[in-house]
């Protein structure tokens, strides 16, 4: 799969692919993992623009307060809930 996006988006999406099935990360954790700890909002925007969901598992990223945030894939937040539930994560 050839990914198309900005350099920053590609960096975020590459990291998302490393999040194991059944695990979650926060937008802040993703920002720190890509060495951009002050770019939490930019990370959230990149996650939200992921056109490759669920192949690139943006559904595994949640807000720091534990809420789901959004989901750019088909079906929106309801699909995110279903994907997480299928991985054993109940929020």
N, C-alpha and C positions, 0 to 999 in steps of 0.2 A: 504494500500500500504506500503510495507516494502522498505524503501529507502536504497540504498547502495552507500557509498561514504566515504570520509575521515571525521573525526570529524568536521573539519572546513567547508567542503562543506555542511554537514548536517545542521550545524548552519546557514549558509547563506541561504540554501534552505528552512529551517523552517521559517526564517524571510520573504522570498519572498512570502510565502503562506499568510502572514498577510497584504500584500499590497492590498487594496480594488480595485475592478474592477473600471476602469475609472480614476485611479490615477497613478502617476509616482513617482519613486524615482531615485536618482542618485546613482552611485556606491559608492560615498563618503557618502551619507546619509545611505546607507546600512551598510557600514563599521562602522559608528558611532553608528547605531542602535544595532549592535551586540557587541558593546564595543571594537572594534578594529579599531579606527579612523585612524591609520597609515597603515592599510592593504588594501587600496583601490585597488591596483593592484591584490592582492590575492583574494579579493572579485570578481573582474572582471573575474579572471580565474575560480573561482568556479561557477559563473553565466554562463560562457561560456561552462562549462562542465556539465551543467544540462541535464541529459538524460530523464527527466520527463516533458519536455515542451510539451504542454502548461499547463498541470495539475499543475505544479509548475510554476507560471507565471513570468518567467524571462523576458518576453517581456515588462514588466512594469518598467524595469530598463534601464536608459539612461545615457549618458555621462553628465558631469557637464556643457559642452558647449551647451547642448540642442540637440546634434546630437544623432542618434539612437544607435550607437555602433554596436554590432553584434547580432546574434541570432542563438542559437545552434539547434533549432528545424527544422523540415523538411521545406524546402523552403527558409531557411535563412531570410535575411533582408526583403524580400518582404512579407513573412508571418508575420513577426513582425509588419510591417506597417498595414497589413490587420487586425491583431488582435487588435492593438491599435485603428484603425478606427472603428471597431465593438464595441469598448468600448467608443466611442465618443471623442477620442483623435486624433487630427490632427496635425502632425508635418511636 
